[in-house]
Amino acid sequence: MVASNKSLQYVAYPTQVLVKSCKPISVMLLGVLLARKRYSLVKYICVFLIVAGVATFLYPDKSRPPKDTTTERLGDILLFGSLLFDGVTGALQERTKEYNVGPHQMMLNVNFYSLFYLLAGLVFTGESFQFIAFLQRYPFVLWDILVFSVLSALGQNFIFVTVTTFGTLTCSLVTTTRKFLTIFCSVLLFGNQLLPRQWIGVALVFGGLFLEGALKQRSGNSKEKTS
């Protein structure tokens, strides 16, 4: 999260969203390498279709103003690091599932140890003093922070339930598809027109989701026959 947010200082937001939409690929590859997960060829195709569809849909059209090459490369490095950490986190969570850890226990431990890293970062960078000064200037923001924290905790609850029940790859696919559906629904509600390229992205995403659903139904039927 730190690397992803920090990258916004060096690259445009559409670039960050586009790169982060590839998260399921990093989760899948590092899950195979570190957590010894095994996926079928159809699963790889489903993930590729969904990621390619989201990337095609979100790809920015307008040319960006020229930026300093060194600065932009630093942003690319941070985004690559963010994807790498996403994959490692997913692999570690998959290995943790082997010990029958519940969703709330995993959520508690992840946030507990993250607290120490964040506190060390705040002290090291000096951002804690900037934050205190910001609250003194705008005290009404405290209510917004409280609401954001509560909603964040509720959202994490669903995320960790998904991770412990269905796996990290499914969770990454859900969060990635959610970004696509949010933008797609807003386009439909406000009557904005989609480009032909974006319709291709829509077809790829729904094609990948349909293929994955058909795969799960087929595997479920085969299990019922064997039992």
C-alpha positions in Angstrom: 0.0 0.0 0.0 2.8 2.4 0.8 4.6 1.8 -2.5 1.3 2.1 -4.4 0.3 5.4 -2.8 3.9 6.8 -3.0 3.9 6.0 -6.8 1.2 8.6 -7.3 3.8 11.3 -6.7 5.6 10.2 -9.9 3.0 8.6 -12.2 -0.5 9.5 -13.3 -3.5 8.0 -11.5 -4.7 6.1 -14.6 -1.3 4.5 -14.9 -1.4 3.3 -11.3 -4.9 1.9 -11.7 -3.9 0.2 -14.9 -0.8 -1.5 -13.4 -2.7 -2.5 -10.2 -5.3 -4.2 -12.3 -2.6 -6.8 -13.0 -2.6 -7.8 -9.4 -4.2 -11.3 -10.0 -1.3 -12.2 -12.2 1.3 -11.5 -9.5 -0.9 -13.3 -6.9 -1.2 -16.4 -9.2 2.5 -16.6 -10.2 3.9 -16.1 -6.7 1.3 -18.4 -5.3 2.6 -21.1 -7.6 6.3 -20.3 -6.7 6.0 -19.7 -3.0 2.8 -21.4 -1.8 3.0 -24.3 -4.3 -0.4 -23.7 -5.6 -1.5 -25.5 -8.8 -4.0 -24.1 -11.3 -5.6 -25.6 -14.4 -4.9 -24.1 -17.9 -8.5 -22.9 -18.0 -7.9 -20.9 -14.8 -4.9 -19.2 -16.3 -7.0 -18.3 -19.3 -9.8 -16.9 -17.1 -7.4 -14.7 -15.2 -5.7 -13.5 -18.4 -9.1 -12.6 -20.0 -10.2 -10.7 -16.9 -7.0 -8.8 -16.4 -6.7 -8.0 -20.2 -10.3 -6.8 -20.2 -9.8 -4.5 -17.2 -6.6 -3.1 -18.7 -8.2 -2.5 -22.1 -11.2 -0.8 -20.5 -9.1 1.4 -18.2 -6.3 2.3 -20.6 -6.1 6.1 -20.9 -6.7 7.7 -24.3 -5.5 11.2 -23.8 -1.8 11.7 -24.2 -0.1 12.7 -20.9 2.1 15.8 -20.6 5.8 14.9 -20.8 7.4 14.0 -17.4 10.9 13.6 -16.2 12.1 10.2 -17.3 13.9 9.5 -14.0 10.9 10.5 -11.9 8.6 8.3 -14.0 10.9 5.3 -13.8 10.9 5.7 -10.0 7.1 5.5 -10.1 7.3 2.4 -12.3 9.7 0.8 -9.8 7.3 1.5 -6.9 4.4 0.0 -8.8 6.4 -3.1 -9.7 7.3 -3.4 -6.0 3.7 -3.0 -5.0 2.7 -5.9 -7.4 5.5 -8.0 -6.0 4.5 -7.4 -2.4 0.8 -8.2 -3.4 1.9 -11.5 -4.7 4.1 -12.3 -1.7 1.3 -11.4 0.6 -1.1 -13.6 -1.2 1.3 -16.5 -1.1 1.9 -16.1 2.6 -1.8 -15.9 3.3 -2.3 -19.2 1.3 0.3 -20.9 3.4 -1.3 -19.5 6.6 -4.6 -21.1 5.6 -2.9 -24.5 6.0 -3.1 -23.9 9.8 -6.9 -23.4 9.7 -6.6 -19.7 10.7 -9.9 -17.9 10.8 -10.6 -14.7 8.9 -10.7 -12.4 12.0 -7.6 -14.0 13.5 -5.7 -13.3 10.3 -7.1 -9.8 10.1 -6.1 -9.1 13.7 -2.5 -10.3 13.2 -2.0 -8.6 9.9 -3.1 -5.2 11.2 -1.3 -5.7 14.5 2.1 -6.2 12.9 1.4 -3.6 10.2 0.9 -1.1 13.0 4.6 -1.3 14.0 5.8 -0.8 10.5 3.6 2.2 10.0 4.6 3.8 13.3 8.2 3.3 12.4 7.6 4.9 9.0 5.7 7.9 10.5 8.6 8.6 12.9 11.3 8.0 10.3 9.7 10.3 7.7 8.4 12.9 10.1 4.9 12.7 8.6 3.4 12.3 12.1 4.2 15.9 12.9 2.7 17.0 9.6 -0.4 15.0 10.4 -0.8 16.6 13.8 -0.3 20.1 12.3 -2.9 19.2 9.7 -5.5 18.2 12.3 -4.9 21.4 14.3 -5.7 23.4 11.2 -8.7 21.3 10.1 -10.1 19.5 13.2 -13.3 18.6 11.4 -11.4 16.0 9.5 -11.3 13.8 12.6 -14.9 12.8 11.9 -14.1 11.8 8.3 -11.1 9.8 9.5 -13.3 8.0 12.0 -15.9 7.1 9.3 -13.2 6.0 6.9 -11.6 3.8 9.6 -14.9 2.1 10.4 -15.8 1.5 6.8 -12.3 0.3 6.1 -12.5 -2.3 8.9 -15.9 -3.5 7.6 -14.4 -3.8 4.1 -11.4 -5.7 5.4 -13.8 -8.1 7.2 -15.2 -9.2 3.8 -11.7 -9.3 2.2 -10.3 -11.7 4.9 -13.4 -13.9 4.8 -13.0 -14.2 1.0 -9.3 -15.0 1.5 -9.8 -17.7 4.0 -12.8 -19.2 2.3 -12.0 -19.0 -1.4 -8.3 -18.1 -1.6 -6.2 -15.1 -2.4 -6.5 -15.4 -6.2 -10.3 -15.2 -6.0 -10.1 -12.2 -3.7 -7.8 -10.4 -6.1 -10.1 -11.1 -9.0 -13.1 -9.8 -7.0 -11.3 -6.6 -6.1 -10.0 -6.1 -9.6 -13.4 -6.8 -11.2 -15.0 -4.5 -8.7 -13.0 -1.5 -10.0 -14.2 -2.4 -13.5 -17.8 -2.8 -12.5 -17.8 0.5 -10.6 -16.6 2.5 -13.6 -18.8 0.5 -16.0 -22.0 1.1 -14.0 -21.2 4.8 -13.6 -20.8 5.0 -17.4 -24.2 3.4 -17.9 -26.0 5.4 -15.2 -24.7 8.8 -16.5 -25.2 8.0 -20.1 -21.6 8.2 -21.2 -20.5 6.5 -24.4 -18.0 3.7 -24.5 -15.3 3.5 -27.1 -15.1 0.3 -29.2 -11.9 -0.6 -27.4 -13.8 -0.4 -24.1 -16.6 -2.6 -25.3 -13.9 -5.2 -26.2 -12.6 -4.9 -22.6 -16.2 -5.4 -21.3 -16.5 -8.6 -23.5 -13.2 -9.9 -22.2 -14.0 -9.4 -18.5 -17.5 -11.0 -18.8 -16.1 -13.7 -21.0 -13.5 -14.6 -18.3 -16.1 -14.5 -15.5 -18.5 -16.7 -17.5 -15.7 -19.2 -18.3 -14.7 -19.3 -14.6 -18.3 -19.8 -13.5 -18.8 -22.6 -16.0 -15.5 -24.2 -14.8 -16.7 -24.1 -11.2 -20.1 -25.5 -12.1 -18.5 -28.3 -14.1 -16.1 -29.2 -11.3 -19.1 -29.2 -8.8 -21.1 -31.5 -11.0 -18.2 -33.9 -11.4 -17.8 -34.0 -7.6 -21.5 -34.8 -7.1 -21.2 -37.7 -9.6 -18.2 -39.2 -7.9 -19.8 -39.0 -4.5 
